[in-house]
Amino acid sequence: MKTIFFDVDTQLDFVFPAGALAVPGAENIVSNLDRLTRYAAAHAYQIISTADAHTEDDPEFKVWKPHCVAGTVGQLKCAVTLLPQHERLDRQVQDFFSVPQIIVEKQMLDCFTNPNLRPLLSLLAAKRFVVYGVVSEYCVRCAALGLLETGARVELVSDAIQSLDPSAERALVEEFRNCGGRMTTTAAVIN
């Protein structure tokens, strides 16, 4: 079964307390993010990583304070989630079969607003997605529910996601399960 690891917005501005839009407690999932990334690399599982890439005057900043401005330190991915060999999906889909990690930049919460993501997923034809990252009830939700629409098996790694609101995360888990998603843990994925 072709598996792709789907890493959602594991960027410095979200994951660490000094980040511009830090998610409280996200630094506690870094060790699991590291374990998942190393496992994927060791087993030649491709990683698709989403990443906010905002302009300085991005319309999203009317809702959220400025974060992940393209070219800033805060926009960078956490080192433990970035493979040495990666490519950005900033053009029409081409031969991405041999790229270990593909970074999908976005300007909105939903990664599927990048017009190249759906064609990429069709090209790669994964049967299973392992999803993790931040923020559970926002960007992770959009990614997980969108991936379920592909018809593939989608697993959400409960100890490698972080929310702003625990009750919103519980609601996401219920919605995700009701739509056919499966919950898992880092240990279950890598063992």
PEZI-V117303 format. One record per pair of residues at least 12 apart in sequence whose ideal C-beta (glycine too) atoms are under 7 Angstrom apart, sorted by the first residue. I is the first residue (numbers start at 1). J is the second residue. If there is no record, write none. Layout:
# PEZI-V117303
[[I;J] [I;J]]
This chain:
# PEZI-V117303
[[1;127] [1;128] [2;125] [2;126] [2;127] [3;45] [3;126] [3;128] [3;130] [4;45] [4;46] [4;48] [4;124] [4;126] [4;129] [5;36] [5;40] [5;45] [5;47] [5;130] [6;48] [6;129] [6;130] [6;131] [6;143] [6;147] [7;47] [7;49] [7;81] [7;132] [7;133] [8;50] [8;131] [8;132] [8;133] [8;134] [8;139] [8;140] [8;143] [9;50] [9;51] [9;52] [9;133] [9;134] [9;139] [10;33] [10;77] [10;78] [10;81] [10;133] [10;134] [11;51] [11;52] [11;68] [11;74] [11;75] [11;76] [11;77] [12;73] [12;74] [12;76] [12;78] [13;67] [13;68] [13;74] [13;75] [14;26] [14;134] [14;135] [15;27] [15;30] [15;78] [15;134] [19;74] [20;65] [20;66] [20;67] [20;74] [21;64] [21;65] [21;67] [23;134] [23;135] [23;162] [23;164] [25;162] [26;134] [26;162] [29;159] [29;160] [29;162] [30;78] [30;80] [32;159] [32;160] [32;186] [33;78] [33;80] [33;81] [33;132] [33;160] [34;80] [35;186] [35;190] [36;132] [36;157] [36;160] [36;186] [36;189] [37;80] [37;81] [39;189] [39;190] [41;83] [41;100] [46;100] [46;124] [47;83] [47;100] [47;101] [48;102] [48;104] [49;77] [49;81] [49;101] [49;103] [49;104] [50;104] [50;106] [50;111] [50;139] [50;143] [51;77] [51;103] [51;105] [52;67] [52;68] [52;75] [52;106] [53;68] [53;70] [53;75] [53;105] [53;106] [53;107] [54;67] [54;68] [54;69] [54;70] [54;107] [55;70] [56;69] [58;107] [60;107] [60;108] [83;100] [83;101] [85;100] [85;101] [86;100] [86;101] [86;103] [87;99] [87;102] [88;103] [88;105] [89;102] [89;103] [89;104] [89;114] [89;116] [89;120] [90;105] [92;116] [93;116] [93;119] [93;120] [93;123] [96;120] [96;123] [96;124] [102;120] [104;117] [109;138] [109;139] [109;142] [110;142] [111;139] [111;142] [111;143] [111;146] [112;142] [112;146] [121;150] [126;152] [127;152] [127;153] [128;152] [128;153] [129;147] [129;152] [129;154] [130;155] [130;157] [130;189] [131;143] [131;144] [131;147] [131;154] [131;155] [131;156] [131;157] [132;157] [132;160] [132;161] [133;161] [134;161] [134;162] [135;162] [135;163] [135;164] [136;161] [136;162] [136;163] [136;169] [136;172] [137;163] [137;164] [137;165] [137;168] [137;169] [137;172] [140;161] [141;172] [144;156] [144;176] [144;181] [145;176] [145;179] [148;179] [148;180] [148;181] [153;182] [154;181] [155;182] [155;184] [156;176] [156;181] [156;183] [157;184] [157;185] [157;186] [157;189] [158;183] [158;184] [158;185] [159;185] [159;186] [160;186]]
